[in-house]
Amino acid sequence: MTSENPFGQVLVALVTPMTADGEVDWPGVEKHIDDVISSGADGIVVTGTTGETSTLTDPEKIKLVEVGKDVAAGRAKIITGGGSNETAHAIELYKHSEQAGADGIMIVTPYYNKPTQAGILTHFRMVADATDLPVILYDIPGRTGVPIKYETIIRLAKHPNILAVKDAKGDFSEVSRVLNQTDLLYFSGDDANVLPHLSIGATGLIGITANIAPAPYRQMIDAVNAGDLATATAAHQQLEPLVRAVMTHVPGTVAAKYILHGLGRIGSPRVRLPLVGPEEWEAALIEDEIDHVQGIPGADFHNFRPDRNAAAGGALPKVAGTTR
């Protein structure tokens, strides 16, 4: 990590551990953050999609930044994700996150209201203007309904605070084009495509599977940095069945919590509604994929004990929804 990259390279899109009744498990959050940092993560994205940002309250989001900073104690950067599809709300959230000690912000394309590219450009610029923190743009049209088009990315790259893109669009030719024409850093936002992204010049990853196994991603990044493609490819191949287990059958948050709980790493696999735990047939598919996972450092699946009953359904927390 250099002064040119204020985010890190192995960034975990952190799940938010919860109790069985859907409240944030704060001791569990602390333990999980410490676990992933100790296993090689140098960046943590809290309150992102994987952290269930849509059903966290604003006070919970700010506290996650505070807890993250306290646990990291300088060992990893704390990036706040999520944001809002209302520009004014997003500005307030990121201002409070900066005050809470966040090292950077990740701004998602406004979702549901499907703005034009002019609206996207204005949203990103106004949020980036509102803090002094470095910014990652999050391009995930599968969730937001609209992509950040190439021309918009080029214009946004001129903003002094906008330094990076998390790419979950999967257009590798566009990534190469932007890397050729800007100084933006790229982070792979698709766990299956981390090594392909790195091979064309991406800086790192923001991954869900890294909740379970940061160590092989650390190995992959270090190998790419050293020009050792064989070692990087071996780590990619080793991770493939685990990535398939996490990313294929149910939302990544649901699968990651199910697996982490089965490994004894979090106290409950509970998610908040409208997310629910895997149904019987989905859990069986996840477990079938896990049977192919071998030798991943820091993830001993010999002791994997999934609990389908504990994961079933979803929770309604005491305080409902995102509040202002």
C-alpha positions as CSV (number, residue, x, y, z in Angstrom):
1,M,0.0,0.0,0.0
2,T,1.5,3.3,-1.1
3,S,0.5,7.0,-0.8
4,E,-1.0,6.6,-4.3
5,N,-3.3,3.8,-2.9
6,P,-5.0,4.8,0.3
7,F,-7.3,1.8,0.4
8,G,-5.2,-1.4,0.5
9,Q,-5.3,-4.3,-1.9
10,V,-7.1,-7.1,-0.1
11,L,-10.4,-5.5,0.9
12,V,-13.1,-7.6,2.6
13,A,-16.7,-6.6,1.8
14,L,-17.6,-7.3,5.4
15,V,-20.7,-9.2,6.5
16,T,-22.3,-7.7,9.6
17,P,-22.6,-10.5,12.2
18,M,-26.0,-10.5,13.9
19,T,-27.7,-12.3,16.7
20,A,-30.5,-14.8,16.1
21,D,-33.1,-12.0,16.6
22,G,-31.5,-9.8,13.9
23,E,-29.6,-7.3,16.1
24,V,-26.0,-6.4,15.3
25,D,-23.7,-8.7,17.3
26,W,-21.1,-6.1,18.2
27,P,-18.7,-8.5,19.9
28,G,-19.0,-10.7,16.8
29,V,-18.3,-7.7,14.6
30,E,-15.1,-7.0,16.5
31,K,-14.0,-10.7,16.4
32,H,-14.7,-11.0,12.7
33,I,-12.8,-7.8,11.7
34,D,-9.8,-8.9,13.8
35,D,-10.0,-12.4,12.2
36,V,-9.9,-11.1,8.6
37,I,-7.2,-8.6,9.3
38,S,-5.0,-11.2,11.0
39,S,-5.4,-13.4,8.0
40,G,-4.2,-10.9,5.5
41,A,-6.8,-8.2,4.7
42,D,-5.5,-4.7,4.6
43,G,-8.8,-3.0,4.0
44,I,-12.4,-3.5,5.3
45,V,-15.5,-2.2,3.6
46,V,-18.2,-1.9,6.2
47,T,-21.9,-1.2,5.5
48,G,-21.7,-2.3,1.9
49,T,-24.1,-4.6,0.1
50,T,-22.6,-7.6,1.8
51,G,-22.9,-5.8,5.2
52,E,-26.7,-5.5,4.6
53,T,-26.6,-1.7,4.2
54,S,-30.2,-1.6,3.0
55,T,-31.5,-2.8,6.4
56,L,-29.0,-1.2,8.7
57,T,-29.9,2.1,10.4
58,D,-27.7,5.1,10.0
59,P,-26.5,4.9,13.7
60,E,-25.5,1.3,13.1
61,K,-23.6,2.3,10.0
62,I,-21.7,5.0,11.9
63,K,-21.0,2.6,14.8
64,L,-19.6,0.0,12.3
65,V,-17.0,2.6,11.2
66,E,-16.1,3.4,14.8
67,V,-15.8,-0.2,15.8
68,G,-13.8,-1.0,12.6
69,K,-11.3,1.8,13.3
70,D,-10.9,0.7,16.9
71,V,-10.3,-3.0,16.0
72,A,-8.1,-2.3,13.0
73,A,-5.9,0.0,15.1
74,G,-3.9,1.0,12.0
75,R,-3.5,-2.5,10.6
76,A,-6.1,-2.0,7.8
77,K,-8.1,0.8,6.2
78,I,-11.8,1.2,7.1
79,I,-13.9,2.1,4.1
80,T,-17.6,2.9,4.4
81,G,-19.9,1.7,1.7
82,G,-23.6,1.7,1.1
83,G,-24.5,5.4,0.7
84,S,-28.0,6.2,-0.5
85,N,-29.9,6.8,-3.7
86,E,-30.8,10.2,-2.3
87,T,-27.9,12.5,-2.8
88,A,-28.6,14.6,0.3
89,H,-28.8,11.5,2.5
90,A,-25.6,10.1,1.0
91,I,-23.8,13.4,1.7
92,E,-24.9,13.3,5.4
93,L,-24.0,9.7,5.8
94,Y,-20.5,10.2,4.4
95,K,-19.9,13.3,6.4
96,H,-20.8,11.4,9.6
97,S,-18.6,8.5,8.5
98,E,-15.7,10.9,8.0
99,Q,-16.2,12.3,11.5
100,A,-16.3,8.7,12.8
101,G,-12.8,8.1,11.4
102,A,-13.4,6.4,8.0
103,D,-10.3,6.2,5.8
104,G,-12.3,6.3,2.6
105,I,-15.8,6.1,1.1
106,M,-17.3,3.8,-1.5
107,I,-20.2,5.5,-3.4
108,V,-22.7,3.2,-5.2
109,T,-24.5,4.3,-8.3
110,P,-28.0,5.6,-7.2
111,Y,-30.3,2.6,-7.4
112,Y,-34.0,2.3,-8.1
113,N,-34.6,5.8,-9.4
114,K,-32.3,5.1,-12.4
115,P,-30.9,8.5,-13.1
116,T,-29.4,9.6,-16.4
117,Q,-25.6,9.8,-16.7
118,A,-25.8,13.5,-16.0
119,G,-27.6,12.7,-12.7
120,I,-25.0,10.0,-11.9
121,L,-22.2,12.5,-12.6
122,T,-23.8,15.1,-10.4
123,H,-24.5,12.7,-7.6
124,F,-20.9,11.4,-7.5
125,R,-19.4,14.9,-7.7
126,M,-21.5,16.3,-5.0
127,V,-20.8,13.5,-2.6
128,A,-17.1,13.6,-3.4
129,D,-17.1,17.4,-2.8
130,A,-18.7,16.9,0.6
131,T,-15.8,15.2,2.3
132,D,-12.0,15.2,2.1
133,L,-11.9,11.4,2.0
134,P,-10.7,9.4,-1.0
135,V,-13.5,7.9,-3.0
136,I,-14.2,4.5,-4.7
137,L,-17.0,4.5,-7.3
138,Y,-19.0,1.4,-7.2
139,D,-20.2,0.3,-10.6
140,I,-22.7,-2.6,-10.2
141,P,-25.5,-2.2,-12.8
142,G,-27.0,-5.6,-11.9
143,R,-28.1,-4.1,-8.6
144,T,-28.6,-0.4,-9.4
145,G,-30.2,-0.8,-12.8
146,V,-27.8,1.6,-14.6
147,P,-24.1,1.4,-15.4
148,I,-21.6,4.1,-15.0
149,K,-20.7,4.6,-18.7
150,Y,-17.2,5.0,-19.9
151,E,-17.6,8.7,-20.7
152,T,-18.9,9.3,-17.2
153,I,-16.0,7.5,-15.6
154,I,-13.5,9.5,-17.6
155,R,-15.1,12.8,-16.5
156,L,-15.3,11.6,-12.8
157,A,-11.6,10.7,-12.9
158,K,-10.8,14.4,-13.0
159,H,-12.2,14.9,-9.5
160,P,-9.3,15.1,-7.0
161,N,-11.1,12.9,-4.5
162,I,-12.2,10.2,-6.8
163,L,-9.4,7.7,-7.0
164,A,-10.8,4.3,-7.7
165,V,-13.6,2.1,-9.1
166,K,-15.0,-1.1,-7.8
167,D,-16.0,-3.0,-10.9
168,A,-18.8,-5.4,-10.8
169,K,-19.8,-4.8,-14.4
170,G,-17.4,-7.3,-15.9
171,D,-16.5,-5.3,-19.1
172,F,-12.8,-6.0,-19.2
173,S,-12.2,-4.1,-22.4
174,E,-13.7,-1.0,-20.7
175,V,-11.5,-1.5,-17.6
176,S,-8.4,-1.6,-19.8
177,R,-9.5,1.5,-21.7
178,V,-10.1,3.4,-18.4
179,L,-6.8,2.2,-17.0
180,N,-5.0,3.4,-20.2
181,Q,-6.6,6.9,-20.0
182,T,-6.8,7.7,-16.3
183,D,-4.9,7.3,-13.1
184,L,-7.9,5.5,-11.5
185,L,-7.3,2.4,-9.4
186,Y,-9.5,-0.6,-10.1
187,F,-10.8,-3.1,-7.6
188,S,-12.4,-6.3,-8.7
189,G,-16.0,-6.5,-7.4
190,D,-16.6,-10.0,-8.7
191,D,-15.0,-12.8,-6.7
192,A,-14.7,-15.1,-9.7
193,N,-12.9,-12.5,-11.7
194,V,-10.3,-11.3,-9.3
195,L,-7.3,-12.8,-11.1
196,P,-8.5,-11.7,-14.6
197,H,-8.9,-8.2,-13.2
198,L,-5.5,-8.2,-11.7
199,S,-3.9,-9.5,-14.9
200,I,-5.0,-6.4,-16.8
201,G,-3.8,-3.9,-14.2
202,A,-6.4,-3.8,-11.4
203,T,-5.0,-2.9,-8.0
204,G,-6.9,-5.3,-5.8
205,L,-10.2,-6.8,-4.8
206,I,-13.3,-6.0,-2.7
207,G,-14.5,-9.5,-2.0
208,I,-17.3,-11.4,-0.3
209,T,-15.4,-14.8,-0.2
210,A,-12.6,-12.9,1.6
211,N,-14.8,-13.0,4.7
212,I,-14.1,-16.7,4.8
213,A,-10.6,-16.9,3.3
214,P,-8.5,-13.7,3.1
215,A,-5.2,-15.6,3.1
216,P,-5.3,-17.0,-0.4
217,Y,-6.3,-13.5,-1.7
218,R,-3.3,-12.1,0.1
219,Q,-1.2,-14.8,-1.5
220,M,-2.7,-14.0,-5.0
221,I,-2.1,-10.2,-4.6
222,D,1.5,-10.7,-3.4
223,A,2.2,-13.1,-6.2
224,V,0.9,-10.7,-8.8
225,N,2.9,-7.9,-7.3
226,A,6.0,-10.1,-7.6
227,G,5.2,-11.1,-11.2
228,D,4.6,-14.7,-10.2
229,L,1.6,-15.8,-12.3
230,A,1.9,-19.5,-11.4
231,T,1.5,-18.9,-7.7
232,A,-1.4,-16.4,-8.3
233,T,-3.1,-19.0,-10.6
234,A,-2.7,-21.7,-8.0
235,A,-4.5,-19.5,-5.4
236,H,-7.2,-18.7,-7.9
237,Q,-7.8,-22.4,-8.6
238,Q,-7.8,-23.2,-4.9
239,L,-10.5,-20.6,-4.3
240,E,-12.7,-21.5,-7.2
241,P,-15.0,-24.0,-5.4
242,L,-15.4,-21.8,-2.4
243,V,-16.2,-18.8,-4.7
244,R,-18.8,-21.0,-6.4
245,A,-20.3,-21.9,-3.0
246,V,-20.6,-18.3,-1.9
247,M,-21.6,-16.6,-5.1
248,T,-23.8,-19.0,-7.1
249,H,-26.8,-20.3,-5.3
250,V,-28.1,-17.5,-2.9
251,P,-27.1,-13.9,-2.3
252,G,-23.4,-13.7,-1.3
253,T,-24.3,-12.3,2.2
254,V,-26.5,-15.3,2.9
255,A,-24.0,-17.9,1.8
256,A,-21.1,-16.2,3.5
257,K,-22.9,-16.1,6.8
258,Y,-24.1,-19.7,6.4
259,I,-20.5,-20.9,5.8
260,L,-18.9,-18.7,8.5
261,H,-21.4,-20.0,11.1
262,G,-20.7,-23.6,10.0
263,L,-17.0,-22.9,10.6
264,G,-17.7,-21.5,14.1
265,R,-16.5,-18.1,13.1
266,I,-19.7,-16.1,13.8
267,G,-22.4,-16.8,16.4
268,S,-25.4,-16.9,14.1
269,P,-26.0,-17.0,10.3
270,R,-29.0,-14.7,10.7
271,V,-29.8,-12.1,8.0
272,R,-32.4,-9.3,8.0
273,L,-35.5,-9.5,5.9
274,P,-36.2,-9.5,3.1
275,L,-33.1,-11.6,2.9
276,V,-33.6,-15.1,4.3
277,G,-31.3,-18.1,5.0
278,P,-30.9,-20.8,2.3
279,E,-33.7,-23.2,1.7
280,E,-33.0,-26.9,2.2
281,W,-32.1,-27.4,-1.5
282,E,-30.0,-24.3,-1.6
283,A,-28.1,-25.3,1.5
284,A,-27.5,-28.7,0.0
285,L,-26.0,-27.1,-3.1
286,I,-23.7,-24.9,-1.0
287,E,-22.6,-27.9,1.0
288,D,-21.9,-29.9,-2.2
289,E,-19.6,-27.1,-3.4
290,I,-17.8,-27.0,0.0
291,D,-17.0,-30.7,-0.5
292,H,-14.6,-29.7,-3.3
293,V,-12.7,-27.1,-1.2
294,Q,-9.3,-28.3,-0.2
295,G,-6.3,-26.9,1.6
296,I,-7.4,-23.2,1.9
297,P,-5.2,-21.5,4.5
298,G,-7.2,-20.3,7.5
299,A,-10.4,-22.2,6.5
300,D,-10.5,-25.8,7.9
301,F,-13.6,-27.4,6.4
302,H,-12.9,-30.7,8.1
303,N,-14.8,-29.0,11.0
304,F,-17.6,-27.5,8.9
305,R,-20.9,-28.0,10.7
306,P,-23.6,-26.1,8.9
307,D,-26.9,-25.5,10.7
308,R,-29.8,-25.2,8.3
309,N,-32.3,-24.6,11.2
310,A,-30.3,-21.6,12.6
311,A,-30.1,-20.1,9.1
312,A,-33.7,-20.5,8.2
313,G,-35.9,-17.4,7.6
314,G,-34.9,-13.8,8.2
315,A,-35.2,-11.4,11.1
316,L,-37.1,-8.2,11.8
317,P,-34.9,-6.0,14.0
318,K,-36.2,-3.8,16.8
319,V,-35.4,-0.6,14.9
320,A,-36.7,-0.8,11.4
321,G,-34.9,0.2,8.2
322,T,-32.5,3.0,7.3
323,T,-33.3,6.1,9.2
324,R,-32.3,9.8,8.9
